[in-house]
Amino acid sequence: MPSRRPRSRLTGPATRALARSAGISDRGLRHPAVARLSRDTYLPRALTGDREARLAAVLLTAPPGAVLSHLTAADLWGVQVPLRDRADVRTHLIVPGGSSAGSRRDRQVHRTPLTEDETTRVSRLPVTTPARTWRDLAGVLPPEALLAVTDQLLDGRCSRADLAHQLARRPTGRGCGRARDVLPVGDPRAESPMESVLRWLVHAAGLPAPVLQYVVRDASGTALGRADLAWPERRVLVEFDGDVHRERDVFVNDLRRQNRLVAAGWTVLRFTSADVLGRADEVVAEIRRALR
């Protein structure tokens, strides 16, 4: 009977040099329980689904001073970025300008000036601050996605003044115009990234700015329902229906609420991600007609 292979001795992220210093040979790094993330970056296979462990592994082979940034920083700050390529799971890093480090299959390297006060730590990992993350994302995201990021950051992660100050520090370069356009539209009351995308369509079309999370009441003051976007003076409500609205109980409650609102004289328009992403012009046209 063949002898059972010993367990891997690798317990966390490591380079080949770190593994050797722990007594793990190159053969040990080829153990089935060890995952090779990229050149000279190893991780116990059981930890490959652990975000912080994967990021720590990437940083082991990044140059000194490297900081997690862009989409990776957004993830660490708990910000959902719509319209991104979910198949691209590379770690984004800002590295010192004099570094020769390049992008690999597991990382996207950025070279841009970064000051100490634009960095902090999350789960002991170096990361750009929320405001700096926003400024970096302004250079790579379309405005509707940047608005979704802006709304979420304004909801307790930083202030509008923080973002304005960051833009004033870096008023030129990629994305500066986009950041200036989006910042005034940001609103912490937005409740989902796709709702923010829908709101940008309204803004970009030159339609009047809506009231967010508007509560409709009858003559006695009883709440009939709440809408994502509202134009009270036109008695028009717009709702973005995410996946949760497909659940039976939610769907039934939505219909009952809509009936109450329509009976009270409101126009109710409801859109899904398929509408917002697949027929944006028609969505805008429908809202425009309702507002006439």
C-alpha positions in Angstrom: 0.0 0.0 0.0 1.6 3.4 -1.0 2.4 5.8 1.8 0.2 8.8 2.2 1.7 12.1 1.1 2.5 14.3 4.1 0.3 17.4 4.6 1.6 20.7 3.2 3.5 22.8 5.7 2.5 26.0 4.1 0.1 27.9 6.3 -0.2 31.3 4.7 1.0 33.5 1.8 4.6 33.0 0.8 7.3 33.5 -1.7 9.8 30.8 -2.5 12.4 32.5 -0.3 9.9 32.7 2.6 8.9 29.1 2.1 12.6 27.9 2.1 13.2 29.9 5.3 10.3 27.9 6.9 11.9 24.7 5.7 9.6 24.1 2.8 11.3 22.9 -0.4 10.4 23.6 -4.0 8.9 20.1 -4.0 6.8 21.2 -1.0 5.5 24.2 -3.1 4.3 21.7 -5.7 2.1 20.0 -3.1 -1.6 19.6 -4.3 -2.7 21.7 -1.3 -0.6 24.7 -2.5 -1.8 27.1 -5.1 0.6 29.1 -7.3 -1.1 32.5 -7.8 1.6 33.8 -10.1 5.4 33.9 -10.4 6.9 33.3 -6.9 3.5 33.8 -5.2 2.1 30.8 -3.3 -0.9 30.3 -1.0 -2.5 27.3 0.7 -5.3 26.2 -1.6 -7.7 26.3 1.2 -7.2 30.1 1.4 -7.6 30.9 -2.2 -11.2 32.1 -1.5 -10.0 34.4 1.3 -9.8 37.9 -0.1 -7.3 39.2 2.4 -5.0 36.2 2.1 -4.9 36.6 -1.7 -4.2 40.3 -1.4 -1.5 39.7 1.2 0.1 37.1 -1.2 0.2 39.7 -4.0 1.8 42.3 -1.8 4.6 39.9 -0.9 6.0 40.1 -4.4 5.1 43.8 -5.0 7.8 46.5 -4.5 8.1 48.2 -1.2 5.5 51.0 -0.9 2.9 49.3 -3.1 -0.7 50.2 -2.1 -3.9 48.5 -3.0 -6.0 50.8 -5.2 -8.7 51.3 -7.8 -11.2 48.4 -8.0 -9.4 46.5 -5.3 -9.6 49.4 -2.9 -13.3 49.8 -3.7 -13.8 46.2 -2.7 -12.0 46.7 0.6 -14.1 49.7 1.3 -17.3 47.7 0.7 -18.2 49.7 -2.4 -20.1 47.9 -5.2 -18.9 48.9 -8.6 -21.6 48.3 -11.3 -20.8 47.6 -15.0 -17.4 46.1 -14.2 -15.9 43.0 -15.8 -16.5 40.3 -13.1 -14.2 38.0 -14.9 -11.3 40.3 -14.2 -10.2 39.4 -10.7 -6.7 41.0 -10.8 -5.5 42.9 -7.8 -4.9 46.6 -8.5 -1.8 48.3 -7.1 -0.2 51.7 -7.2 3.6 51.2 -7.1 6.3 53.8 -6.6 7.3 55.6 -9.8 10.9 54.3 -9.9 9.8 50.7 -9.6 10.3 48.3 -12.5 7.4 46.0 -11.4 4.9 45.2 -14.1 1.4 43.8 -14.4 1.0 40.0 -14.2 -1.9 37.7 -14.5 -2.9 38.3 -10.9 -2.2 42.1 -10.7 -2.7 45.4 -12.6 0.1 47.8 -11.7 -0.6 51.6 -11.8 2.1 54.3 -11.6 0.7 57.6 -10.3 1.9 59.9 -7.5 0.6 59.0 -4.1 1.2 60.8 -0.8 1.2 59.3 2.6 -2.0 60.9 3.7 -3.8 59.3 0.7 -3.2 55.8 2.1 -4.4 53.9 5.2 -4.9 50.3 6.2 -7.9 48.0 6.1 -7.5 44.5 7.6 -3.8 45.4 8.0 -3.4 45.9 4.2 -2.2 49.1 2.7 -4.9 50.8 0.7 -5.8 54.1 -0.8 -8.2 56.3 1.3 -11.9 56.4 0.1 -11.4 59.9 -1.4 -8.2 58.8 -3.3 -9.9 55.6 -4.4 -12.7 57.7 -5.9 -10.3 60.0 -7.7 -8.5 56.9 -9.2 -11.7 55.3 -10.3 -12.8 58.5 -12.0 -10.0 57.7 -14.5 -11.2 54.2 -15.4 -15.0 54.1 -14.9 -17.8 55.5 -17.0 -19.8 58.3 -15.3 -22.8 56.2 -14.4 -20.6 53.7 -12.5 -18.6 56.5 -10.9 -21.9 58.0 -9.6 -22.7 54.7 -8.0 -19.3 54.7 -6.3 -19.8 58.4 -5.3 -23.2 57.7 -3.7 -21.9 54.8 -1.6 -18.8 56.7 -0.5 -21.0 59.7 0.6 -23.0 57.2 2.7 -20.7 57.3 5.7 -17.3 56.6 4.2 -16.3 60.2 3.4 -17.9 63.6 2.9 -18.5 65.6 -0.3 -15.9 68.0 1.0 -13.3 65.2 1.2 -14.0 64.3 -2.5 -13.9 67.9 -3.6 -10.6 68.4 -1.7 -9.1 65.3 -3.4 -10.2 66.6 -6.8 -8.6 70.0 -6.0 -5.4 68.2 -5.2 -5.4 66.4 -8.5 -7.4 68.7 -10.8 -5.8 67.4 -14.0 -5.2 64.1 -15.6 -7.4 61.2 -16.6 -10.9 61.4 -15.3 -10.7 64.9 -13.8 -13.6 66.2 -16.0 -15.7 63.1 -15.2 -15.1 63.6 -11.5 -16.2 67.2 -11.7 -19.4 66.3 -13.6 -20.3 63.5 -11.2 -19.5 64.9 -7.8 -22.5 67.4 -7.6 -24.9 64.6 -8.5 -23.8 62.3 -5.8 -26.4 61.5 -3.1 -26.0 59.2 -0.1 -29.7 58.3 -0.2 -29.3 56.1 -3.2 -30.0 52.5 -2.1 -28.4 50.4 -4.9 -25.7 50.9 -7.5 -28.1 50.3 -10.4 -30.5 52.9 -9.0 -27.5 55.3 -9.3 -26.9 54.2 -12.9 -30.5 54.9 -13.6 -30.3 58.3 -12.0 -27.3 59.2 -14.1 -29.3 58.5 -17.2 -31.9 61.0 -16.0 -29.2 63.6 -15.3 -27.4 63.1 -18.5 -30.6 63.5 -20.5 -31.2 66.9 -18.9 -34.3 65.9 -17.1 -35.2 67.6 -13.8 -33.4 66.2 -10.7 -35.6 63.7 -8.8 -36.2 63.4 -5.1 -34.7 60.2 -3.7 -36.5 57.8 -1.5 -39.7 59.8 -1.5 -42.5 58.7 0.7 -46.0 59.2 -0.8 -48.8 60.0 1.7 -52.5 60.3 1.3 -54.6 63.3 2.6 -54.6 61.9 6.1 -50.8 61.5 6.2 -50.8 57.7 5.8 -47.8 56.4 3.9 -48.9 54.7 0.6 -45.4 53.8 -0.4 -41.8 54.9 -1.0 -40.2 55.4 -4.4 -36.5 55.4 -5.5 -36.9 58.5 -7.6 -39.8 61.0 -7.5 -41.0 64.2 -9.1 -43.7 65.1 -6.6 -44.9 68.2 -8.6 -45.5 66.0 -11.6 -46.8 63.0 -9.5 -44.3 60.7 -11.2 -42.5 57.9 -9.5 -39.7 55.7 -10.8 -38.6 52.4 -9.3 -35.5 50.3 -10.0 -36.4 46.6 -9.4 -33.4 44.5 -8.5 -33.2 40.7 -8.2 -34.9 40.8 -4.7 -38.1 42.0 -6.4 -38.4 38.7 -8.1 -39.1 36.9 -4.8 -42.8 36.1 -4.5 -43.5 38.0 -1.2 -41.7 41.1 -2.4 -43.3 40.9 -5.9 -46.8 40.7 -4.3 -46.1 43.6 -2.0 -44.8 45.7 -4.9 -48.0 45.1 -6.9 -50.2 46.1 -3.9 -48.1 49.2 -3.3 -48.2 50.2 -7.0 -52.0 49.8 -7.0 -52.3 52.1 -4.0 -50.1 54.7 -5.7 -51.8 54.6 -9.1 -55.2 54.8 -7.3 -54.0 58.0 -5.6 -53.2 59.6 -9.0 -49.5 58.8 -9.4 -47.7 57.6 -12.5 -45.4 54.7 -11.6 -42.6 53.5 -13.9 -40.6 50.4 -13.0 -37.4 49.4 -14.6 -34.9 46.5 -14.3 -31.2 46.2 -15.1 -32.2 44.7 -18.5 -34.0 48.0 -19.2 -31.2 50.3 -17.8 -28.4 48.5 -19.6 -30.2 47.3 -22.7 -32.5 50.1 -23.7 -31.4 53.2 -21.9 -32.7 55.6 -24.6 -36.2 54.1 -24.3 -36.1 54.3 -20.5 -35.2 58.0 -20.7 -37.9 58.6 -23.3 -40.5 56.9 -21.0 -39.6 59.1 -18.1 -39.5 62.2 -20.2 -43.1 61.5 -21.5 -44.3 60.9 -18.0 -42.9 64.3 -16.8 -44.7 66.3 -19.5 
